[in-house]
Amino acid sequence: MFNYSDLEDIHFEITSRCQAKCPMCIRNYHGGVENPLLKLTDWSLDDFKNIATHSVLNQINGYYMCGNFGDPIINNEIIEMIEYSATVNPNLNIRIHTNGSARSTKWWKQLASVMPKTHKVIFAIDGLEDTHSLYRIGTDYKKIIENAKAFISAGGIAEWCFIKFKHNEHQVEEARQRANKIGFSLFTEKNTSRFIGDTKFDVYDKKGITVYHLEQPSETKTEVIPNEVIKNYKKYTDLAEIDCYVKKKKEIFIDAQKNVFPCCFLASAPYVYWKENDTSNQVRKEILSQYKDLRKTLGNTNALSNSISKIINSRSWQTAWTRFWGEDKLITCARTCGKNLEIAKPKDQFAKTTELEKHDR
C-alpha cells in the first residue's frame, strides 16, 4: 500500500440514510424489503472535523461523498462540512454523488455558494418523467430537475449520470439533450454490474411480492455475473491478479461508522442481506468471513479513535495486502480489481472500476 504522505483522495460516507429504495441497492432487498442488517447513522460536523483535520485536508487533492448505503445530502450538516473544508483548503476538488430528490431549491443554491471552485455534484437520473422512478423508487424526477436547475443557476457544476435499462434505453438521447439545455456540464450513460446470474432482476413490493422486472438494455448488454462464475468463484479468485484501483489513485474510504478501509467494496460485507435461496449465498458467506479476517488483521481502524495517518502508516495496514492479494486472496478484490481472467466470460466481469462506475447512487 501507500503511506499517508502519498494520500490524495478520500471517499466519505457521512450517512447511511437514503429516502430512495433502488432495487439493486443493498440497503434493501429488491426494492421492497428493508435491510435488517443496516445501521442507520450520521456523521456530525464535529465528527467530520475530527476526522478531516486541517492536516488531512491540506494533504489531499480532494474528496468525494457517496457511500455504500446513504445519500450524502440527507446528512443535515453536509453544507457546514463543505464550507469548513473549502475554508481550510480552497483548492480541494469536492464531488458529491446523489439522487438529488431531497431538499429545497433554496438549500441547493446554498450548497452551490459554499462549494470550492473545483467541484461537481453527480445527479443519478435514470430516465425521464415516466421511467426514472422504476429504478429510483421513492424519488421524484420533477423535483430532481428543479433542484439541479437551482444548483446550476447559483454557480454549481452538475453532471447527469444515466444508468441504462431496457425500460429507459430509448430515452438516452432525449435525456442528453435535456441535460445540455438545463446546463449540466456532462452527461454520462453507464451500465450496472448488479445483474447476478440472470438478465432480469425482480422488483418486490413491501410484502416481498414481485411487481415487475428490471431488464438489461437490448442495445448494449450489461455485465451479468454468470452462474458459472458464482459456482466456481474460488477458481476465478485464485486466477485473479489484483491490480488495486485505490492503490494507484492513493485513495481511502471511511464508512458511516467512521471505519477506514481501502475502498467501499471491502466495507459493505457485514451489511449485505440475502435470503436462503439466493444463488450467490456461498460466495457472500465467504466474503463475510474474509471481511472478519481482514478487520482482525488490520486492528482498530476507527478514524475517531486513531488518526488517518496512524492507521495508514501502521505496520498491519502496510503489510496486510501481501497476504490478502496473495495466498489468502480476497474475493472482493478479485471481483473489482482482478485482471488476467480470460477464462471468465464475459471478461468485463472483473474489470477495474472508476469512481463514477462503482456507484449506482
Secondary structure, 3 states (H helix, E strand, C coil): CCCHHHCCEEEECCECCCCCCCCCCCCEECCCEECCCCCCCECCHHHHHHHCCHHHHHHCCEEEECCCCCCHHHCCCHHHHHHHHHHHCCCCEEEEEECCCCCCHHHHHHHHHHCCCCEEEEEECCCCCCCHHHHCCCCCHHHHHHHHHHHHHCCCCEEEEEECCCCCHHHHHHHHHHHHHHCCCEEEEECCCCEECCCEEEEECCCCCEEEEEECCCCCCCCEECHHHHHCHHHHHHHCEECCHHHHHCEEEECCCCEEECCHHHHCHHHCCCCCCCCCHHHHHHHHHHHHHHHHHHCCCECCCCCHHHHHHCHHHHHHHHHHCCCCCCHHHHHHHEECCCCCCCHHHHCCCCCCCCCCC
